[in-house]
Amino acid sequence: MFDKKYLRNFDFIMLATVCAIMLISLGIISSATIINITGDPNYFVRRQAVLFIIGFFVMLVVITTDYTQFYRFAPHLYVLNLLLLGAVLVFGRDAGGAQRWISLKVFDLQPSEFAKVIVIISLARHLVSREGNFDSPFSPIPFFLHIAVPMAVIFLQPDLGTSLVFIVIVFGMLFMAGARVRHLLFYAVSGIAVGLPLMWKVLKDYQKMRLLVFLNPEKDPMGFGWQLRQSMIAIGSGGLRGKGLFEGTQSQLEFLPAQHTDFIFSVLAEELGFVGAVVLLLLFLLLIYRIVRTAAVARDTFGSLVCIGVASMLTFQVLVNIGMTVGIMPVTGLPLPFVSYGGNSLWANMIAVGLVLNIGMRRHRLMF
Amino acid sequence: MSKSMLKRLRIFMLLVFLAMSVLAARLYWLQVYQYDFYFARAETNRIRELPVTAARGEIFDRNGEILVANRPGFTVSLLDLPKREQPAVIAYLSELLEMAEEQIREAIAKQQFRAFAPIRLKRDVSAEVVAKIGERRMDLPGVIIETEPIRYYAKDNFAAHVLGYTSTIPPELWQQKRAEGQAYRLTDQIGITGIESTYENYLRGNDGKLFVEVNKHGRRIRVLGKEDPVPGHSLHLTIDARLQEIVESSLAEVIQDGIAAGNTQMGRGAVVALDPRNGEILAMASYPDYNPNTLREDILKLQSDPNDPLNHKALRGGYPVGSTFKMAVAVAALEEGLINAGSIITCTGRKQFFPGDVPRACFDNRVHGALNVRDAIARSCNIFFFELGVRLGIDRLTTYAESLGFGKVTGITDLAGERPGVLLRRQPGRRWNPGDVLTASIGQGHMISPLQLANYTAMLANGGIHYRPYLVKEVITQQGETVYRAQPEILNNPGYSDRTWQAVQKGMEATTLPGGTGSSLRHLPVRVAGKTGSAESSPGKMPHSLFVGYAPAEAPEIAIALIVEHGGLGYQAAVPLTNLIFSRYYADR
């Protein structure tokens, strides 16, 4: 049953913020893909618009389903998630040296994108079961194990960027759940001390190069270093007001790598300038603020934790993606939420925001 | 919600805000603070400059007749040939342009990431090739026809050695020019010889630029702008095209007639005509010559020709002077007061001058009897000049000969590669026989170039003034502005007395009168003064036939030196050649 109260409590500002980011995204995708392999200048922007509309309906379904259902089916979702991730390893489509997709004829499914949202749900339920029980320094360990399995599978694809998102999610949610800050700091520091050298052994050379190149782009003048420099040239040359939509020389002349996906922010910053870039940052800040605000008013801890999980995920992805394009973060290949071209990331993020909207509008217990 | 959770939410939000602020600060740094730097980088990323070849300056004769120009040539180039179409297009072009497919593929490979610049496949193709490519336009994507100025020598062989030729810059020269701070592209044309080489800096012009926007693959997106090339400056030469043509055709005629008459040793020759009043070179011909328009096709044949058509004989040839040297001896003797215009020496036809020396004779043992200097020159009496040589001694003779330019360069700067020649003289450490002065007195043992001989003749005509010979009168920009105007330059004037010059000139005038060695020139419409020469060449070969002279004798405007190798005695080849030249040149007098 749909209650009028839900409508009153619905966070239209959050939805409008997402729509505004989407509109900017469509404009930039349009500009970035005027010249593309299909020969149809509107191919990508049309496709992304369709994906957004489909995503909107998916989000509606998520919103209208009482989120307690997600709580209930969290373990099932977790298992389904592992099955899908496993399927990627077995049936996955190879692209650019990584297996991330399952080909479904019209659409390539990328389970790792949805895994983030599923883990947020299952981790929230897991945390709720231990609520108020974080005195022991060992108490966070089960939650690390909770994320470790999906994270490891994704790491093996290999998709380092996405697997790192899980770490941020677990720390963010543990923090909200009430874990001791000193415990979290201890695990963070020791995780870095132990995990980093370990990871270094597993990483392939091109991954190491991608991670380090932002420190010294000259080291790899032809590959990632070149990409990075082109991105910084694009952004820097945009100046205060930008060169105008469709007028970016770096993007229109194809100097930018992956300019409608990972490096779409470079196109935005070149064509819309510092002003446009800051507007986008403010929109993200507003979106995350509304999510955090929802966390504060949620009717239960599960809701609050899901909100914080979503906020952590979005913040980290924005920071890492934009940080990469401006040369202060490693090249990890994380898409910019709601802006980069591609359906999986878009839908996963819309589902995540749908969950938050859901939690927000059900903030007061309903009287029967 | 508990208070502690709210506090943690605030901390969380603060961290998010900090993260966004870091990004905003970084963006401010890149986009506002370092904007100029990155904007410049973006511009150099997208803009490439393509050179637009400037047309080379044109060359005219003294009367404005065009000698060297540029004609539009068609070049077949590739611009952005789609990969899919490559094999078919390459195969077709290979056949049409008669190039190996491999060559075309190499050219394409070299241009990777420079697809904005056309790949030049073949320069100066025929109109037929252009038409064929035009017909198949649709099947030949990326194949373009560019027009480029091609050097064009309007009169083919005309003054070929003087004008010189151009070619694609050789790698050594490219490096040398680079070291001198002159930037040439490896495909640039440059003057290799002659005026084309010495006046390269005036002729070359400044290339223009085409600003092209490219993408990251170097593919041309559009043309942003253009900086027009500045054509090279025009040269106006001292050469008189009419005289040059007469000289060339007459020289060829005499040599070919001689060969036809059975003198197979003939085949080379050179003529230089100067204006004795200022040093302007009016004509400068070397035989055989070549056609610079077809040089590339002819080069192998030319290089294997025993008569060496590429050699600039008029400038760089070395010839024995023969009897044309006798005026120098006369000047020395007159100037030293050993004789005067009326002094008589008796020719007995044959005389032994030094004990142990072979008896010396006049040509054919002819006995000239009592002679003054005028008749001695006119009839080319050896005994007379042997006697003067003995009286002068070799050292005084050397001094005077040098003052008249023997054994020295003329100082021409408009052409490169002049050599000083040889003056037979006493040299420390080398044995000197008393009889050697006799050899020197009749011009044997010295070597001289036709240009030097003409300069000597001009000094005889103008009373001893050595002007620097020059070829370029004026350099004029495309706008008609004069950037260089040659001034006659006196390099030397020994200041000998008028009486000396007059006595010698009288002798040269008498040469072309009845009884003189060049008496056949007396029928010309203009009075010619001169002197024949028959210079011993290699043993068993015909002597070189020489003539030096000037006209009109009473007010000289042309001083000329002619050498027909192995043409026989002076009157056999060089005098008839002089006759042809002057009769044609002064035909309307």
Contacts between the chains, C-beta under 8 A, distances in Angstrom:
chain1	res1	chain2	res2	distance
A	172	B	12	7.1
A	175	B	8	6.1
A	175	B	12	7.0
A	176	B	5	6.9
A	176	B	8	5.9
A	176	B	9	7.4
A	176	B	12	7.1
A	178	B	4	7.1
A	178	B	5	7.2
A	178	B	8	7.8
A	230	B	45	7.7
A	230	B	216	7.7
A	232	B	30	6.3
A	232	B	38	6.8
A	233	B	38	5.3
A	233	B	41	4.6
A	233	B	42	5.2
A	233	B	45	6.5
A	234	B	42	7.1
A	235	B	27	7.0
A	235	B	30	5.1
A	235	B	31	6.2
A	235	B	38	7.4
A	236	B	30	4.3
A	236	B	31	5.9
A	236	B	34	5.4
A	236	B	35	6.2
A	236	B	37	6.8
A	236	B	38	2.5
A	236	B	39	7.2
A	236	B	41	7.4
A	236	B	42	7.8
A	237	B	35	7.3
A	237	B	38	4.5
A	237	B	39	4.4
A	237	B	41	6.8
A	237	B	42	3.6
A	237	B	43	7.9
A	238	B	31	5.6
A	239	B	31	5.7
A	239	B	32	7.2
A	239	B	35	4.6
A	239	B	39	6.7
A	240	B	31	6.5
A	240	B	32	5.8
A	240	B	35	7.4
A	249	B	42	5.6
A	249	B	43	7.8
A	249	B	45	7.2
A	249	B	46	4.7
A	249	B	213	7.7
A	250	B	42	5.7
A	250	B	45	6.9
A	250	B	46	7.8
A	253	B	45	7.6
A	253	B	46	5.3
A	253	B	213	7.0
A	253	B	214	6.9
A	253	B	215	4.0
A	253	B	216	6.4
A	253	B	221	6.4
A	254	B	215	4.7
A	254	B	216	4.9
A	254	B	217	7.1
A	255	B	45	5.8
A	255	B	46	7.5
A	255	B	215	7.2
A	255	B	216	4.5
A	269	B	27	6.7
A	269	B	31	6.7
A	273	B	31	6.4
A	274	B	27	5.8
A	274	B	28	6.4
A	274	B	31	4.1
A	274	B	32	5.8
A	277	B	24	7.9
A	277	B	27	5.1
A	277	B	31	7.2
A	278	B	24	5.8
A	278	B	27	6.9
A	281	B	20	5.2
A	281	B	23	6.1
A	281	B	24	5.7
A	281	B	27	7.9
A	284	B	20	6.9
A	285	B	16	7.0
A	285	B	17	6.8
A	285	B	20	5.2
A	288	B	13	7.7
A	288	B	16	5.3
A	289	B	13	6.6
A	289	B	16	7.9
A	292	B	9	5.7
A	292	B	12	6.3
A	292	B	13	5.1
A	292	B	16	7.5
A	295	B	9	6.0
A	296	B	1	5.9
A	296	B	6	6.3
A	296	B	9	5.5
A	297	B	1	7.7
A	298	B	1	7.8
A	304	B	1	7.0
A	304	B	5	7.2
A	308	B	9	7.8
A	308	B	12	6.8
A	311	B	12	7.1
A	311	B	16	7.1
A	315	B	15	8.0
A	315	B	16	5.0
A	315	B	19	6.1
A	318	B	19	7.7
A	318	B	20	7.7
A	318	B	23	7.8
A	319	B	19	4.8
A	319	B	20	8.0
A	319	B	22	7.9
A	319	B	23	6.8
A	322	B	23	5.1
A	323	B	22	7.9
A	323	B	23	6.6
A	323	B	26	7.8
A	326	B	23	6.9
A	326	B	26	4.7
A	326	B	27	6.3
A	326	B	30	6.0
A	327	B	26	7.9
A	328	B	22	7.5
A	328	B	26	5.6
